[in-house]
Amino acid sequence: MGKNKIVEVTWLDTYHVSSNGCTRKDVTKLRPATCFSYAKLIEETDDHITIASNIIEDDGDSDVEQPEYREVTCIPRAVIKSIRELR
């Protein structure tokens, strides 16, 4: 998939319970959280992908290197369930 495509990424994240009172039964019900991210694909490697939800383009008046990426997420390939290009 080419860079700078808008994608939907379905991936698994850890699920953390900060509680002192989990029983074994409670713990055995825990599952990773399924996440859905919608963003521009910035980098794709064999190891991971990097996406950005907000991108600031050069307006001609800025001394900041452009584009500037915000809301950047780097997701390991091992937890990605699917990547779908949006049109």
N, C-alpha and C positions, 0 to 999 in steps of 0.2 A: 504494500500500500504506500502510495507516495506521501511525502511530507506535505504539511499545510492543508490536509484534508480535514473536514469537520467529521468527527467520529463519535459513535456511542460505544463506550467501553463497559463491558460487564465484567466485574472482578470481585474477588473475595477479600475481605478484610478481617482482621482479628476482632473478636468480641471479648470485651473485658467486663468483669463484674467486680465492682469494688464494694464488697460486702463481707461482713464477718460471719454471716449465718448461712452459707451454702451447704446443703446436704449433698451426699453423693448422688442422690436422685436428681437434684437441681443441676449438678455439674454435668451429668450424663445427657441432659437435654440441651446443653449449649452447642451452638453451631456457628461457623464463621458467618459474618454478615455479608450479604450480597449487595454490592454497590453498583450504581449506574452513573457514569460520568459522561458529560457531553462537552466536547472541547475541540480545539484545533490540534492536530497531531504535529508536534514539533520535531521529535526525534524517534526513530524506531531502530532498535538493534536486536540481535539474537537474545540478549539478556533482559531488556526492558523497553518500555515506551515512555515518552514524556509528552504530556499534553498541557495546554494552557487555555484557560477559560477567557482571559482578557488579554488583549494585545494592543499596545499603544504604538501607533505608527508615527513616523517622523512628520512633524508639522512644519518643519523648516526653521523654527525658532528655538529648538532645543539643543543644548550641548550634550545631552544624554545619548549614549549609543542606542540606535533604534534598529529594529523594534524592541520595545520593552515588554517582557512577558510578566503577567500577574496571574495569581491563582494557578500556579504550576504544580502538577502532580507527576511524579515518576513512579510507574507501576511495574513491578517485577513480572516478567512473562509467566513465571510459575503460578501466579494467582489470577491470571486473565482467563476468563471463560470464553469471551468473544470480543471481536472488534468489528464494528459495522460502519462503513462509510455512509454519511448522511448526505442527501442531495438537496 
